[in-house]
Amino acid sequence: MAEHAAGADAAPPASMTTPSDADRAAHWALLLAGGDGRRLRPLTRIIAGDDRPKQFCQILPGHTLLEVTERRVARVVPSQRTLVALTRAHERYYRPLLQNRPARALLVQPENRGTGPAILYGGLRIAADAPLATVATFPTDHYVSDDARFMEHVVTALDVLRTRPELIVLLGIEADRAETKYGWIEPGEAIAGTPLFRVGRFFEKPDAALAETMLGQRGLWNSFVLVARVPTLLALFAMIVPWLTDAFAAIKSVLGTPDEERAARTVYGRLAPIGFSETVLAARPPNLATLPVRGVRWTDWGHPRRVLATLDELGVEPDWAERVSLETT
């Protein structure tokens, strides 16, 4: 655990390729922190004593998952260009963590309607300030063993997009087991002059046999970390889910005005939940690419057993561990 904490706090190594100050001005991050965390709630109730979503919970001692993600992302993208997507119902949990951030840095959705609306809304908000920016989206409920190495891959994606702005890059984790609860990416042909591959197929939570096949074929786990130019990302929504783009036009027209909150309430009140991966990425647009992430242990903390397995691997036993029962996991 000490090693992980040090990795989260330390400055990037000198060997790490980082953007120049001018390039940083064009790079934004969108942290996805609006989920309800229902699958992990049996564990987070024990840890926090309430129903707060997992991203606002100190699963690792000392910092919430949101704070850990913020520190990781800050290695490449400055905090003033990091937008945090939230849900209004969680305000009592996120307000103490984000009280020093300007209101403009918080994308507060009136309701949780999934990752699709959160990413589209975030893209529109960033486009209003920086129309030609590049944005990297990050879930806030993942464990990463080596923050610096992971973010090196994000920098690689940013570098590629300087010369290939039409691409949308999805980070794929090099798999080490036939996991049936993750999404899988089947890499297609290599993209010349880059370390990227076209996306062949997606498999969401495959059965055991298919997961074994994907492992044998060097399939990748879908990290849901996406890097794209903002115009390209917004064009993707317009192509795959034009009705959602049309719905958000009411918000786009009043961004930054007192009417934005009212317009968002109206739009979100009419939406059903929309998953970005299941709805947009699953359409496999031709400009979608994947970058294999190697040399990093990664876990999607979507289930108590996964959290406990990671902590056991790290040799960490938090003070709440003794209160966890077999029924919880």
C-alpha positions as CSV (number, residue, x, y, z in Angstrom):
1,M,0.0,0.0,0.0
2,A,2.8,2.4,0.8
3,E,4.2,1.8,-2.7
4,H,0.8,2.7,-4.2
5,A,0.4,5.8,-2.2
6,A,3.9,7.0,-3.1
7,G,3.1,6.4,-6.7
8,A,0.0,8.5,-6.5
9,D,1.7,11.5,-4.9
10,A,5.1,11.5,-6.6
11,A,5.9,13.8,-9.6
12,P,6.2,12.2,-13.0
13,P,9.6,10.6,-13.7
14,A,12.0,12.6,-15.8
15,S,11.8,9.9,-18.5
16,M,8.1,10.3,-19.0
17,T,7.2,12.1,-22.2
18,T,4.9,15.0,-21.2
19,P,3.3,17.7,-23.3
20,S,4.7,21.2,-23.4
21,D,2.9,24.0,-21.7
22,A,1.4,25.0,-25.0
23,D,0.1,21.5,-25.6
24,R,-1.3,21.2,-22.1
25,A,-3.5,24.2,-22.8
26,A,-5.3,22.1,-25.4
27,H,-5.7,19.0,-23.2
28,W,-8.7,18.5,-20.9
29,A,-9.9,15.7,-18.7
30,L,-13.4,14.6,-17.9
31,L,-13.8,12.5,-14.7
32,L,-16.9,10.4,-14.6
33,A,-18.1,10.5,-11.0
34,G,-21.9,10.6,-11.4
35,G,-22.7,6.9,-10.9
36,D,-24.7,5.5,-8.0
37,G,-22.3,2.6,-7.2
38,R,-25.1,0.1,-6.4
39,R,-23.1,-3.1,-7.1
40,L,-20.5,-2.1,-4.5
41,R,-23.0,-0.8,-2.0
42,P,-22.9,-3.8,0.3
43,L,-19.2,-3.1,0.9
44,T,-19.2,0.7,0.8
45,R,-22.0,0.8,3.5
46,I,-19.6,-1.1,5.8
47,I,-16.7,1.3,5.0
48,A,-18.6,4.6,5.2
49,G,-21.7,3.8,7.2
50,D,-24.0,5.3,4.6
51,D,-25.1,4.9,1.0
52,R,-22.5,7.1,-0.7
53,P,-21.4,6.0,-4.1
54,K,-18.0,4.2,-4.2
55,Q,-16.2,7.1,-5.9
56,F,-16.7,9.1,-2.7
57,C,-15.5,6.3,-0.4
58,Q,-12.1,5.7,1.1
59,I,-11.6,2.1,0.0
60,L,-7.9,2.6,0.0
61,P,-6.9,4.2,3.3
62,G,-6.5,8.0,3.2
63,H,-8.1,9.0,0.0
64,T,-11.4,8.5,-1.8
65,L,-11.4,6.9,-5.3
66,L,-12.2,10.2,-6.8
67,E,-9.2,11.8,-5.1
68,V,-7.0,9.0,-6.2
69,T,-8.2,9.5,-9.8
70,E,-7.7,13.2,-9.6
71,R,-4.0,12.7,-8.6
72,R,-3.4,10.3,-11.3
73,V,-4.9,12.5,-14.0
74,A,-3.1,15.6,-12.7
75,R,0.2,14.1,-13.9
76,V,-0.8,15.0,-17.4
77,V,-3.8,17.3,-17.3
78,P,-3.8,20.4,-15.0
79,S,-6.7,20.6,-12.5
80,Q,-7.9,23.9,-14.1
81,R,-8.7,21.9,-17.2
82,T,-10.3,18.9,-15.5
83,L,-14.1,18.7,-15.5
84,V,-15.8,16.4,-12.9
85,A,-19.2,15.0,-14.0
86,L,-21.4,14.6,-10.9
87,T,-25.0,14.0,-10.0
88,R,-26.9,16.5,-7.9
89,A,-28.3,13.8,-5.5
90,H,-24.7,13.1,-4.3
91,E,-23.9,16.7,-3.4
92,R,-23.5,15.9,0.4
93,Y,-20.8,13.4,-0.5
94,Y,-18.9,15.3,-3.2
95,R,-19.1,18.9,-1.9
96,P,-16.5,18.4,0.9
97,L,-14.1,16.8,-1.6
98,L,-14.5,19.5,-4.3
99,Q,-15.1,22.7,-2.2
100,N,-12.0,24.3,-3.5
101,R,-12.8,23.8,-7.2
102,P,-14.5,26.6,-9.1
103,A,-18.2,25.9,-10.0
104,R,-17.2,25.9,-13.7
105,A,-15.1,22.8,-13.0
106,L,-18.1,20.8,-11.8
107,L,-20.5,19.3,-14.3
108,V,-23.5,18.7,-12.0
109,Q,-26.2,16.6,-13.7
110,P,-29.7,16.9,-12.4
111,E,-30.0,13.1,-12.5
112,N,-27.8,10.1,-13.2
113,R,-28.6,9.0,-16.8
114,G,-25.5,6.9,-17.4
115,T,-22.2,7.6,-19.1
116,G,-23.6,8.6,-22.5
117,P,-25.2,11.8,-21.4
118,A,-22.4,12.6,-19.0
119,I,-19.7,12.4,-21.7
120,L,-21.8,14.3,-24.2
121,Y,-22.6,17.1,-21.7
122,G,-18.9,17.2,-20.7
123,G,-17.9,17.5,-24.3
124,L,-20.2,20.4,-25.0
125,R,-19.0,22.2,-21.8
126,I,-15.4,21.8,-22.8
127,A,-16.1,22.8,-26.4
128,A,-17.7,26.1,-25.2
129,D,-14.3,27.0,-23.7
130,A,-11.9,25.2,-26.0
131,P,-13.6,24.2,-29.3
132,L,-10.5,22.3,-30.6
133,A,-9.4,20.7,-27.4
134,T,-8.5,17.1,-26.8
135,V,-10.3,15.4,-24.0
136,A,-9.5,12.2,-22.0
137,T,-12.3,10.6,-20.1
138,F,-11.7,8.6,-16.9
139,P,-13.9,6.5,-14.7
140,T,-13.3,7.2,-11.0
141,D,-13.8,3.6,-9.6
142,H,-10.8,1.8,-10.9
143,Y,-7.6,0.5,-9.2
144,V,-4.3,1.2,-11.1
145,S,-1.0,-0.2,-9.8
146,D,1.3,2.4,-11.4
147,D,-0.2,5.8,-12.0
148,A,2.9,7.1,-13.9
149,R,3.0,4.2,-16.3
150,F,-0.7,4.3,-16.9
151,M,-0.7,8.0,-17.7
152,E,2.3,7.5,-20.1
153,H,-0.2,5.6,-22.3
154,V,-2.6,8.6,-22.1
155,V,0.3,10.8,-23.3
156,T,0.9,8.4,-26.1
157,A,-2.7,8.7,-27.2
158,L,-2.5,12.5,-27.0
159,D,0.7,12.4,-29.1
160,V,-0.9,10.3,-31.8
161,L,-3.9,12.6,-32.0
162,R,-1.7,15.5,-33.0
163,T,-1.2,14.0,-36.4
164,R,-4.3,11.7,-36.5
165,P,-7.0,14.0,-35.1
166,E,-9.8,11.9,-36.7
167,L,-9.1,8.9,-34.4
168,I,-10.8,8.1,-31.1
169,V,-8.5,6.1,-28.9
170,L,-9.7,3.6,-26.3
171,L,-7.2,2.3,-23.8
172,G,-7.3,-1.5,-23.6
173,I,-5.7,-3.3,-20.7
174,E,-3.5,-6.3,-21.5
175,A,-5.5,-9.2,-19.9
176,D,-3.9,-11.7,-17.5
177,R,-7.0,-13.9,-17.0
178,A,-10.2,-15.0,-18.7
179,E,-12.4,-12.5,-16.9
180,T,-16.1,-12.9,-17.6
181,K,-17.3,-9.7,-15.9
182,Y,-15.3,-7.2,-18.0
183,G,-15.8,-5.9,-21.5
184,W,-13.3,-7.2,-24.0
185,I,-11.8,-5.6,-27.1
186,E,-10.6,-7.7,-30.0
187,P,-7.8,-5.7,-31.6
188,G,-8.0,-5.5,-35.4
189,E,-5.3,-4.4,-37.9
190,A,-2.4,-2.2,-36.8
191,I,-2.7,1.5,-37.7
192,A,0.5,2.3,-39.6
193,G,2.9,4.7,-38.0
194,T,1.2,4.4,-34.6
195,P,1.1,2.0,-31.7
196,L,-2.7,1.7,-32.2
197,F,-4.9,-1.0,-33.6
198,R,-8.4,-0.8,-35.1
199,V,-11.1,-2.2,-33.0
200,G,-12.2,-5.6,-34.4
201,R,-15.1,-6.5,-32.0
202,F,-16.4,-5.8,-28.6
203,F,-17.6,-8.4,-26.2
204,E,-19.5,-7.3,-23.1
205,K,-19.2,-9.8,-20.2
206,P,-18.5,-12.9,-22.4
207,D,-19.1,-16.4,-21.1
208,A,-16.2,-18.5,-19.9
209,A,-15.4,-20.1,-23.2
210,L,-15.3,-16.9,-25.1
211,A,-13.2,-15.2,-22.4
212,E,-10.7,-18.0,-22.7
213,T,-10.6,-17.5,-26.4
214,M,-10.1,-13.8,-26.1
215,L,-7.3,-14.3,-23.6
216,G,-5.6,-16.7,-26.0
217,Q,-5.9,-14.2,-28.8
218,R,-4.4,-11.4,-26.7
219,G,-7.7,-9.6,-26.3
220,L,-7.8,-6.5,-24.2
221,W,-10.0,-5.4,-21.3
222,N,-12.0,-2.2,-22.0
223,S,-10.7,0.4,-19.5
224,F,-13.3,2.9,-20.6
225,V,-10.5,5.5,-20.7
226,L,-11.1,7.3,-24.0
227,V,-9.0,10.0,-25.7
228,A,-10.3,12.1,-28.6
229,R,-10.5,15.6,-30.1
230,V,-13.6,17.3,-28.8
231,P,-15.0,17.9,-32.3
232,T,-14.4,14.3,-33.2
233,L,-16.2,13.1,-30.0
234,L,-19.2,15.3,-30.6
235,A,-19.3,14.2,-34.2
236,L,-19.4,10.6,-33.0
237,F,-22.5,11.3,-30.9
238,A,-24.1,13.0,-33.8
239,M,-23.4,10.0,-36.0
240,I,-24.4,7.2,-33.6
241,V,-27.1,8.8,-31.4
242,P,-28.3,11.9,-33.3
243,W,-31.5,12.0,-31.2
244,L,-29.3,12.5,-28.1
245,T,-27.3,15.3,-29.7
246,D,-30.6,16.9,-30.7
247,A,-31.9,16.7,-27.1
248,F,-28.8,18.3,-25.8
249,A,-29.1,21.3,-28.2
250,A,-31.4,22.8,-25.6
251,I,-28.6,22.8,-23.1
252,K,-25.9,23.8,-25.6
253,S,-27.7,27.0,-26.5
254,V,-27.7,28.2,-22.8
255,L,-24.3,26.9,-21.6
256,G,-22.8,29.3,-19.0
257,T,-26.0,31.2,-18.4
258,P,-28.5,31.1,-15.5
259,D,-30.8,29.1,-17.8
260,E,-28.4,26.1,-18.1
261,E,-29.6,24.3,-14.9
262,R,-33.3,24.6,-15.9
263,A,-32.6,23.3,-19.4
264,A,-30.6,20.4,-18.0
265,R,-33.4,19.4,-15.7
266,T,-35.8,19.4,-18.6
267,V,-33.5,17.3,-20.9
268,Y,-32.5,14.8,-18.2
269,G,-36.1,14.4,-17.1
270,R,-36.9,13.0,-20.5
271,L,-33.9,10.6,-20.8
272,A,-33.6,6.9,-20.1
273,P,-30.2,5.7,-18.9
274,I,-27.7,5.5,-21.8
275,G,-24.4,3.6,-21.5
276,F,-21.7,5.1,-23.7
277,S,-19.9,1.8,-24.1
278,E,-23.0,-0.3,-24.9
279,T,-24.7,2.3,-27.1
280,V,-21.9,4.3,-28.8
281,L,-18.7,2.2,-28.7
282,A,-20.6,-1.0,-29.5
283,A,-21.4,0.5,-32.9
284,R,-17.7,0.3,-33.7
285,P,-17.3,3.5,-35.7
286,P,-14.5,3.2,-38.3
287,N,-12.3,5.8,-36.6
288,L,-12.3,3.9,-33.2
289,A,-8.8,2.6,-32.2
290,T,-7.4,0.9,-29.2
291,L,-4.0,1.4,-27.5
292,P,-2.8,-1.7,-25.5
293,V,-1.8,-0.8,-21.9
294,R,1.0,-3.1,-20.7
295,G,2.9,-3.3,-17.5
296,V,0.0,-2.1,-15.3
297,R,-2.2,-4.0,-13.0
298,W,-5.8,-2.7,-13.4
299,T,-9.1,-3.6,-11.8
300,D,-12.6,-2.3,-12.2
301,W,-13.9,-2.2,-8.7
302,G,-17.4,-3.1,-9.5
303,H,-17.8,-6.0,-7.1
304,P,-16.8,-6.5,-3.5
305,R,-14.8,-9.6,-4.3
306,R,-12.7,-7.7,-6.8
307,V,-11.9,-5.1,-4.2
308,L,-10.9,-7.6,-1.5
309,A,-8.8,-9.6,-4.0
310,T,-6.9,-6.5,-4.9
311,L,-6.3,-5.6,-1.2
312,D,-5.2,-9.1,-0.5
313,E,-2.7,-8.9,-3.4
314,L,-1.3,-5.7,-2.0
315,G,-1.1,-7.1,1.5
316,V,-3.4,-4.3,2.8
317,E,-6.0,-4.9,5.5
318,P,-8.0,-1.7,6.2
319,D,-9.6,-1.3,9.6
320,W,-13.0,-2.0,8.0
321,A,-11.9,-5.5,6.8
322,E,-12.8,-7.3,10.0
323,R,-16.4,-6.1,9.6
324,V,-16.8,-7.7,6.1
325,S,-18.9,-10.9,6.2
326,L,-19.1,-13.6,3.6
327,E,-22.7,-12.5,2.9
328,T,-21.3,-9.1,1.9
329,T,-19.0,-10.5,-0.8
